[in-house]
Amino acid sequence: MVARSELGLIREGNEDSGFVSQNLIAVADGMGGHAGGEVASKTAIKTLAALQSLLAAPEVDLDSKEDLYLNMVHEMDREIAAVSTANLELEGMGTTITALAILNENVSLLHVGDSRCYRIRSGNIEQISTDHTLVQELLSQGRITHDEIPDHPQRSMLTQALMGNENIQPVLIEYPAINGDIYLLCSDGLSGVLSDLEILNIVKQNSLEVALGLLIDGAYKKGAPDNVTVILAQVSDSVEKFNEKFIGAANE
Protein backbone atom coordinates (compact mmCIF):
# COMPACT_ATOMS: atom_id res chain seq x y z
CA MET A 1 0.00 0.00 0.00
CA VAL A 2 1.30 3.45 -0.94
CA ALA A 3 -0.09 6.97 -0.54
CA ARG A 4 0.88 10.57 -1.34
CA SER A 5 -0.73 13.99 -1.34
CA GLU A 6 0.87 16.91 -3.17
CA LEU A 7 0.09 20.60 -3.57
CA GLY A 8 -1.10 21.53 -7.06
CA LEU A 9 0.85 24.04 -9.12
CA ILE A 10 -1.71 26.85 -8.81
CA ARG A 11 -2.94 26.20 -5.26
CA GLU A 12 -1.85 28.12 -2.16
CA GLY A 13 -2.69 25.29 0.22
CA ASN A 14 -3.45 21.58 0.11
CA GLU A 15 -7.17 21.04 0.69
CA ASP A 16 -6.86 17.26 0.27
CA SER A 17 -6.54 14.82 3.16
CA GLY A 18 -6.00 11.10 3.28
CA PHE A 19 -5.66 8.17 5.66
CA VAL A 20 -4.23 4.68 5.29
CA SER A 21 -4.29 1.78 7.74
CA GLN A 22 -4.37 -2.00 7.68
CA ASN A 23 -8.14 -2.20 7.06
CA LEU A 24 -9.21 1.28 5.99
CA ILE A 25 -8.10 3.83 3.38
CA ALA A 26 -9.73 7.16 2.56
CA VAL A 27 -9.37 10.34 0.50
CA ALA A 28 -11.14 13.65 1.15
CA ASP A 29 -11.05 16.75 -1.08
CA GLY A 30 -12.04 19.90 0.78
CA MET A 31 -13.57 23.15 -0.43
CA GLY A 32 -14.18 26.57 1.08
CA GLY A 33 -12.33 29.82 1.62
CA HIS A 34 -10.25 30.96 4.63
CA ALA A 35 -8.61 27.51 4.85
CA GLY A 36 -12.08 25.96 5.06
CA GLY A 37 -11.23 23.21 2.58
CA GLU A 38 -8.22 22.08 4.56
CA VAL A 39 -10.21 22.10 7.81
CA ALA A 40 -13.19 20.24 6.32
CA SER A 41 -11.15 17.43 4.75
CA LYS A 42 -8.98 17.10 7.86
CA THR A 43 -12.06 16.99 10.11
CA ALA A 44 -13.67 14.26 8.01
CA ILE A 45 -10.53 12.12 7.84
CA LYS A 46 -9.68 12.48 11.53
CA THR A 47 -13.26 11.57 12.51
CA LEU A 48 -13.21 8.53 10.26
CA ALA A 49 -9.80 7.41 11.52
CA ALA A 50 -10.85 7.70 15.17
CA LEU A 51 -13.60 5.15 14.60
CA GLN A 52 -11.71 2.72 12.37
CA SER A 53 -10.44 0.54 15.22
CA LEU A 54 -14.02 -0.62 15.78
CA LEU A 55 -14.15 -1.85 12.17
CA ALA A 56 -11.23 -4.16 12.87
CA ALA A 57 -12.46 -5.34 16.28
CA PRO A 58 -13.11 -9.12 16.20
CA GLU A 59 -15.75 -8.86 18.91
CA VAL A 60 -17.96 -6.61 16.73
CA ASP A 61 -20.25 -8.54 14.36
CA LEU A 62 -20.38 -7.79 10.61
CA ASP A 63 -23.84 -6.17 10.62
CA SER A 64 -22.77 -3.79 13.37
CA LYS A 65 -19.58 -2.92 11.49
CA GLU A 66 -21.54 -2.16 8.32
CA ASP A 67 -23.99 0.06 10.23
CA LEU A 68 -21.13 1.83 11.97
CA TYR A 69 -19.25 2.36 8.72
CA LEU A 70 -22.27 3.76 6.89
CA ASN A 71 -23.14 6.06 9.78
CA MET A 72 -19.60 7.41 9.85
CA VAL A 73 -20.71 9.72 7.05
CA HIS A 74 -23.23 11.37 9.35
CA GLU A 75 -20.65 11.52 12.16
CA MET A 76 -18.20 13.30 9.85
CA ASP A 77 -20.95 15.67 8.71
CA ARG A 78 -21.84 16.51 12.32
CA GLU A 79 -18.21 17.25 13.16
CA ILE A 80 -17.92 19.58 10.17
CA ALA A 81 -21.09 21.37 11.33
CA ALA A 82 -19.69 21.76 14.84
CA VAL A 83 -16.36 23.18 13.62
CA SER A 84 -17.97 25.62 11.17
CA THR A 85 -20.45 26.79 13.82
CA ALA A 86 -17.59 27.51 16.21
CA ASN A 87 -15.73 29.55 13.57
CA LEU A 88 -17.90 31.69 11.29
CA GLU A 89 -14.99 32.18 8.86
CA LEU A 90 -15.35 28.48 8.00
CA GLU A 91 -19.08 28.65 7.24
CA GLY A 92 -19.88 26.92 3.97
CA MET A 93 -16.84 24.66 4.01
CA GLY A 94 -17.25 21.10 2.83
CA THR A 95 -15.48 18.01 1.60
CA THR A 96 -15.81 14.85 -0.41
CA ILE A 97 -15.08 11.47 1.17
CA THR A 98 -14.20 8.22 -0.56
CA ALA A 99 -13.24 5.33 1.70
CA LEU A 100 -12.61 1.60 1.39
CA ALA A 101 -12.73 -0.81 4.33
CA ILE A 102 -12.04 -4.52 4.54
CA LEU A 103 -15.04 -6.00 6.35
CA ASN A 104 -14.66 -9.78 6.67
CA GLU A 105 -14.37 -11.10 3.09
CA ASN A 106 -15.56 -7.91 1.41
CA VAL A 107 -14.16 -4.59 0.27
CA SER A 108 -16.72 -1.94 1.24
CA LEU A 109 -16.93 1.42 -0.52
CA LEU A 110 -18.30 4.51 1.21
CA HIS A 111 -18.52 7.52 -1.06
CA VAL A 112 -19.83 11.11 -1.18
CA GLY A 113 -18.69 13.64 -3.81
CA ASP A 114 -16.38 13.34 -6.80
CA SER A 115 -13.19 11.85 -5.42
CA ARG A 116 -12.88 8.47 -7.08
CA CYS A 117 -12.31 4.80 -6.45
CA TYR A 118 -11.00 2.61 -9.27
CA ARG A 119 -10.51 -1.15 -9.30
CA ILE A 120 -7.83 -2.67 -11.51
CA ARG A 121 -8.31 -6.36 -12.21
CA SER A 122 -6.91 -8.65 -14.93
CA GLY A 123 -5.46 -5.71 -16.86
CA ASN A 124 -8.70 -3.72 -16.85
CA ILE A 125 -9.73 -0.60 -14.93
CA GLU A 126 -13.21 0.17 -13.64
CA GLN A 127 -14.45 3.24 -11.82
CA ILE A 128 -16.58 1.76 -9.04
CA SER A 129 -17.55 5.06 -7.42
CA THR A 130 -20.17 7.29 -9.04
CA ASP A 131 -19.41 11.02 -9.20
CA HIS A 132 -21.94 13.08 -7.27
CA THR A 133 -21.82 15.91 -9.78
CA LEU A 134 -24.29 17.77 -11.97
CA VAL A 135 -22.56 16.62 -15.17
CA GLN A 136 -22.78 12.97 -14.05
CA GLU A 137 -26.52 13.41 -13.53
CA LEU A 138 -26.85 15.03 -16.96
CA LEU A 139 -24.81 12.20 -18.48
CA SER A 140 -26.95 9.55 -16.79
CA GLN A 141 -30.06 11.29 -18.13
CA GLY A 142 -28.61 11.30 -21.65
CA ARG A 143 -28.65 15.11 -21.80
CA ILE A 144 -24.91 15.40 -22.48
CA THR A 145 -22.22 13.10 -23.86
CA HIS A 146 -18.84 12.10 -22.40
CA ASP A 147 -17.15 14.39 -24.92
CA GLU A 148 -19.04 17.42 -23.57
CA ILE A 149 -17.96 16.94 -19.94
CA PRO A 150 -14.44 18.53 -20.07
CA ASP A 151 -15.78 21.84 -21.40
CA HIS A 152 -19.03 21.94 -19.44
CA PRO A 153 -19.24 25.17 -17.38
CA GLN A 154 -20.66 23.29 -14.37
CA ARG A 155 -18.40 20.23 -14.53
CA SER A 156 -17.17 20.83 -10.96
CA MET A 157 -20.58 21.37 -9.35
CA LEU A 158 -21.21 18.73 -6.69
CA THR A 159 -24.68 17.36 -5.96
CA GLN A 160 -23.53 15.82 -2.68
CA ALA A 161 -20.79 16.76 -0.23
CA LEU A 162 -20.18 16.79 3.52
CA MET A 163 -21.06 20.36 4.48
CA GLY A 164 -22.58 19.94 7.92
CA ASN A 165 -26.15 20.33 6.66
CA GLU A 166 -27.15 16.63 6.73
CA ASN A 167 -28.08 16.84 3.05
CA ILE A 168 -26.41 13.54 2.19
CA GLN A 169 -27.57 10.07 1.20
CA PRO A 170 -24.62 7.72 1.73
CA VAL A 171 -24.61 4.31 0.11
CA LEU A 172 -22.42 1.38 1.15
CA ILE A 173 -21.40 -0.87 -1.76
CA GLU A 174 -19.62 -4.16 -1.10
CA TYR A 175 -17.42 -6.21 -3.40
CA PRO A 176 -15.74 -9.58 -2.79
CA ALA A 177 -12.11 -9.10 -1.73
CA ILE A 178 -10.20 -10.91 -4.50
CA ASN A 179 -6.46 -11.45 -4.26
CA GLY A 180 -4.49 -9.35 -6.71
CA ASP A 181 -7.13 -6.66 -7.18
CA ILE A 182 -5.67 -3.16 -6.97
CA TYR A 183 -7.78 -0.31 -5.65
CA LEU A 184 -6.90 3.30 -6.42
CA LEU A 185 -8.43 6.18 -4.47
CA CYS A 186 -7.78 9.71 -5.68
CA SER A 187 -8.94 13.30 -5.60
CA ASP A 188 -9.98 14.91 -8.87
CA GLY A 189 -6.52 16.45 -9.06
CA LEU A 190 -5.56 13.12 -10.64
CA SER A 191 -8.76 11.93 -12.35
CA GLY A 192 -9.42 15.41 -13.75
CA VAL A 193 -6.20 15.43 -15.77
CA LEU A 194 -5.31 11.78 -16.48
CA SER A 195 -7.65 9.49 -18.40
CA ASP A 196 -8.65 6.06 -17.08
CA LEU A 197 -6.44 4.49 -19.76
CA GLU A 198 -3.44 6.59 -18.76
CA ILE A 199 -3.95 5.61 -15.12
CA LEU A 200 -4.31 1.94 -16.04
CA ASN A 201 -1.15 1.83 -18.15
CA ILE A 202 0.93 3.39 -15.39
CA VAL A 203 -0.35 1.02 -12.69
CA LYS A 204 -0.24 -2.08 -14.89
CA GLN A 205 3.37 -1.59 -15.97
CA ASN A 206 4.94 -0.71 -12.61
CA SER A 207 5.14 -1.62 -8.95
CA LEU A 208 2.70 0.27 -6.71
CA GLU A 209 5.46 2.51 -5.36
CA VAL A 210 6.79 3.43 -8.81
CA ALA A 211 3.26 3.84 -10.19
CA LEU A 212 2.39 6.27 -7.40
CA GLY A 213 5.26 8.56 -8.35
CA LEU A 214 4.46 8.34 -12.06
CA LEU A 215 0.79 9.19 -11.47
CA ILE A 216 1.75 12.30 -9.47
CA ASP A 217 4.34 13.22 -12.13
CA GLY A 218 1.69 12.77 -14.84
CA ALA A 219 -0.63 15.23 -13.11
CA TYR A 220 2.21 17.75 -12.80
CA LYS A 221 3.15 17.39 -16.46
CA LYS A 222 -0.43 18.38 -17.31
CA GLY A 223 -0.28 21.48 -15.15
CA ALA A 224 -1.58 20.06 -11.83
CA PRO A 225 -4.42 22.61 -11.62
CA ASP A 226 -5.61 21.04 -8.36
CA ASN A 227 -4.05 19.23 -5.41
CA VAL A 228 -3.24 15.59 -6.15
CA THR A 229 -3.89 12.80 -3.66
CA VAL A 230 -3.48 9.13 -4.57
CA ILE A 231 -3.70 5.88 -2.59
CA LEU A 232 -2.90 2.49 -4.15
CA ALA A 233 -3.70 -0.73 -2.28
CA GLN A 234 -3.63 -4.36 -3.38
CA VAL A 235 -5.74 -7.15 -1.89
CA SER A 236 -3.52 -9.90 -0.52
CA ASP A 237 -3.69 -12.90 1.83
CA SER A 238 -0.34 -12.02 3.33
CA VAL A 239 -0.59 -10.25 6.67
CA GLU A 240 1.72 -7.31 6.05
CA LYS A 241 1.69 -4.91 8.96
CA PHE A 242 1.03 -1.38 7.77
CA ASN A 243 1.21 1.53 10.18
CA GLU A 244 -1.53 4.14 10.15
CA LYS A 245 -0.62 7.30 8.26
CA PHE A 246 -2.27 10.64 7.55
CA ILE A 247 -1.43 12.56 4.39
CA GLY A 248 -2.21 16.03 3.02
CA ALA A 249 -3.95 18.54 5.29
CA ALA A 250 -4.69 15.81 7.85
CA ASN A 251 -0.96 15.43 8.42
CA GLU A 252 -0.34 19.10 9.17
N, C-alpha and C positions, 0 to 999 in steps of 0.2 A: 504494500500500500504506500502511495506517495501523494503528497499534497503541497501546493504552493499558492500564494496569493500575491499579486504584484500590482503596483500602482500604474494606471494607464498613462499614456504620454501627455494627455491634455487635462488630467485630473489633479486637483490640489491635495486631495486626501483619498485614502482607500476606504470606500464605503462597503466593501465586501468583507464578510467574515466566514470562517470555516472551522470545522471540528472533525477530528478523526480519532477513533478508538477501536478497540478490538471488535465490537459488535455494532457500532453506529458511526456513520459519516454524514456530514451535512454541509451545505453551502447556503449562505444568505447574502442577498444583494440589497443594500439599503438605499433609501432615497429621502431627501429632505434637506433643507438649508440649515445653516448654523451648526454644522456637524451632525445634523439629525440622522443622516443616512448611516454614518458610522455607529452612532448610539443605538439605532434601531436594530441593525444587523447583529451588533455585539450583544444586545439584550436578548434577542431571540436565540442566538447560539449558546449563550451562557445558561439560559433557562433550560434549553433542551439538554445540554451537557449535564446539568445538575441532577436531572432525572434519569439519565441513561443507565445508572447502576441498577435500577429496578428492572430494566429490560433484560439484564443479564442474570438476575437473581434466580437461582434454580428453584427456590421455594415459591415463586410466583407462577401461577398457571398461565397457559398461553392466552386464554380469553382475556384475562386481566391485563396481560402485557399489551395485547392489541388495543384494548380500551384505553389504557394509559397512554400508549403511543399516539393514538388518534387525538386524544384530548390534550396532548402537549401543545397542539396548535392554539387551542383556546388559552392555555396557560401562558404561552409566549405573547399572545395578543393582549392579555390582561397586564402583563408586565410592561409592555410597550405603552399601554394606556396610563399606567401608574407613573412611569418615568416622564412621559410628555405632560401629564397633569402637574407634576412637581416642577417642571421647567417650561414656561410658556414659549421660550425660544424654540423648543423642540416640537411644538404643536404641528401636526400634519405629517410628522415623520412616519416612515413605514419601511417594510422590508419583504422580500420574497423569502421562502424557505423550501429547500429541497433536501430531503433526508432519506437515507436508506438504513434499515436495521435488520440484523439477522435475528429472526424469531423462530426458534426451533429449526425446522428444515426449510424455511422460507426466507426470501429477501423481500422486505416490506417497504414500499415507497410511500412517503408522506410528502405532499407537494402543494404549495400555494405560490402563484406568480409565474415568472418566465425564466427563472434559472432552470437548468435542464438536467435530466438523467438519461444517459445513453447506456444501452447494453450491447457489448460486442461479443458475438458468438459465432464460431465456425466461419470466420472471415467476413461476417456481415455486421452492420451496425443498425441499431433500431433505437429511435427516440421513444422511451417508454413513459415519459412525462408529457403532459399536454399543456402547452402555454396558455396561461390565463390572461390573454390579451384580446383587444378588440379585433385585430387583424386575423387572429386564429378563429374567432367567432364568425367573422365575415367569410373566411375561407371554408369553414365547416358548412356554412349556409350556401356556398356556391356563388357568393356575390363578388368575390375577387379570386384571382388565380395565384399560384405560387410565385409567378414571375412579377406580380404587382406588389408583393410584400416589401421588398427592399426600398422602394421609393414611396411607399404609402406614408402620408403625413402623420398618421396616428399609429405607426408601427410599434411605438414604445408604450402605448397606453395600456395599463393593466386593468383587468376586470376584477381581479382579486389580489389582495396583498394584506399583510399583517399591519394594521394601522391603529390598533387599539379601539376600533369601533364595532367589533364583533360581526362585521359584515363578511364573514367567510364561511365556506362550505367545504371543509376538508374531506378528502376521500383517501382511504387506505387501500392500496393495491398490492396484492401479494403474488410473488412468483416463486417457483421452486428454485432452491439454491443448487445450481449445477456446477460441478467442478470445472474450472477453466474459464467460466464466464468472467468477462471484465466489465465492471461498471464505472462509468465516467460521470461525475457530477461537475457542473461548471456554471459560472455566472454568464450573462450574455456578452461579457467582454471577450469570451472565446467563441461562443456559438453565433454571435452577431457578425463575426468577421471570417471565420473558417467554415467551409461547408462540411456536411456530414462525411462526404467522401474524403476530404482532406484530413479530417480528424481520424477516420478509419485507417487510412494509409499510414499515418504516423504511428498509431498505436499498434497496428498489425506488424509493422516492420522493425519494431524496436522493443527493448525491455521497458517496463513501466517507468523506471527512473529516467531513461533517455527520452522516452516519449513525452514525459511531463515537460522537460526542458524544451523540446522541439515544438510542442503545442504553444507554450508561452512565447517562444521566439517567433512562431508563425503569426501570432496576434500582433506582436511588436512590428514585424515586417509590414503588416497591413495598417500600421498607424496607431494601433492600440487606443482607440477613441474612448474606451471605458476600462475600468479596472478588470483584471483577469484573475480568476480563481478557478483552480482545477484540482480535482481529487480523482485518482485512479486506484481502483481496488479490484483484486481478483479473488474469486471464490476458490477456496482450497480446503482439503481435509486436514492439512498439516496445521498443528497448533503453534503458529508463530506469534510470540508475544509482541504486541505493538503498544507502545506507550501512548496515552492520550496526548493530543496536541491541538492547540488553537492556532489559527492562521488569520492573516488580515487584521481588521480592526479589533477582533476579539483577542488578539495577542498583544495589544498595545496597553 
